[in-house]
Amino acid sequence: MSEKTIIALESLASDLKRVSLGLQRASFGMAERFSNEALKRKKEVDTQTVKPYIKKILARLGPTLAQNDKDRTAEDALTYSIIIQNYCQKNGTK
């Protein structure tokens, strides 16, 4: 996995965490802004070099962030963030 992909995934994880925090604090403007950033970051990831479960998360990201249930979206965004962070720590270049 390239350094560029790792950076994109780490940035995506950070954006998703901010989406979750924004929704939990009822700061919907912040959540929307970082939601858009997360979708941009998703496009930067080279999906050919990541594990299948990360590909599934990336595929589900758009529908997840577009859910009407804000609590569920916050929970899912935080879960995805943690999974992606753990993946980067385990599979990143050393």
C-alpha positions as CSV (number, residue, x, y, z in Angstrom):
1,M,0.0,0.0,0.0
2,S,1.4,3.4,-1.0
3,E,2.2,6.2,1.3
4,K,-0.4,8.3,-0.6
5,T,-3.1,5.7,0.1
6,I,-2.2,5.5,3.8
7,I,-2.4,9.3,4.1
8,A,-5.8,9.4,2.4
9,L,-7.1,6.7,4.6
10,E,-5.8,8.4,7.8
11,S,-7.3,11.7,6.7
12,L,-10.6,9.9,5.9
13,A,-10.6,8.4,9.4
14,S,-10.0,11.8,10.9
15,D,-12.8,13.4,8.8
16,L,-15.2,10.6,9.8
17,K,-14.4,11.2,13.5
18,R,-15.2,14.9,13.0
19,V,-18.5,14.0,11.3
20,S,-19.4,11.9,14.3
21,L,-18.4,14.7,16.8
22,G,-20.3,17.3,14.8
23,L,-23.5,15.2,14.8
24,Q,-23.3,14.4,18.4
25,R,-22.8,18.0,19.3
26,A,-25.7,19.1,17.0
27,S,-23.2,21.1,14.9
28,F,-24.7,20.1,11.6
29,G,-22.7,22.6,9.6
30,M,-19.5,21.1,10.8
31,A,-20.7,17.6,10.2
32,E,-21.8,18.5,6.6
33,R,-18.4,20.1,5.9
34,F,-16.4,17.1,7.1
35,S,-18.9,14.7,5.4
36,N,-18.0,16.4,2.1
37,E,-14.3,16.2,2.9
38,A,-14.6,12.5,3.7
39,L,-16.2,11.8,0.3
40,K,-13.4,13.7,-1.4
41,R,-10.8,11.6,0.6
42,K,-12.6,8.5,-0.5
43,K,-11.8,9.2,-4.1
44,E,-8.1,9.5,-3.3
45,V,-7.8,5.9,-2.0
46,D,-6.4,3.4,-4.3
47,T,-8.9,0.6,-3.8
48,Q,-6.8,-2.0,-5.6
49,T,-4.3,-2.0,-2.7
50,V,-6.6,-2.2,0.3
51,K,-8.3,-5.2,1.9
52,P,-11.8,-6.2,0.9
53,Y,-13.4,-5.0,4.2
54,I,-12.0,-1.5,3.6
55,K,-13.4,-1.6,0.1
56,K,-16.9,-2.4,1.6
57,I,-16.6,0.5,4.0
58,L,-15.6,2.8,1.2
59,A,-18.6,1.6,-0.9
60,R,-21.0,2.2,2.0
61,L,-19.6,5.6,2.9
62,G,-21.9,7.7,0.7
63,P,-25.2,6.0,1.8
64,T,-24.1,6.0,5.4
65,L,-23.4,9.8,5.4
66,A,-26.7,10.5,3.7
67,Q,-28.8,8.7,6.3
68,N,-31.6,10.7,7.9
69,D,-31.0,9.2,11.3
70,K,-28.3,11.5,12.7
71,D,-27.5,9.3,15.7
72,R,-27.0,6.3,13.5
73,T,-24.9,8.3,11.1
74,A,-22.7,9.5,14.0
75,E,-22.3,6.0,15.3
76,D,-21.5,4.5,11.9
77,A,-19.0,7.3,11.1
78,L,-17.2,6.7,14.4
79,T,-17.1,3.0,13.9
80,Y,-15.7,3.3,10.3
81,S,-13.2,5.8,11.6
82,I,-11.8,3.4,14.2
83,I,-11.7,0.5,11.8
84,I,-9.8,2.6,9.2
85,Q,-7.4,3.9,11.8
86,N,-6.6,0.4,13.0
87,Y,-6.2,-0.8,9.5
88,C,-3.6,2.0,8.8
89,Q,-1.7,1.2,12.0
90,K,-1.5,-2.5,11.2
91,N,-0.8,-2.1,7.4
92,G,1.1,1.1,7.1
93,T,4.6,1.4,5.8
94,K,7.3,1.3,8.4
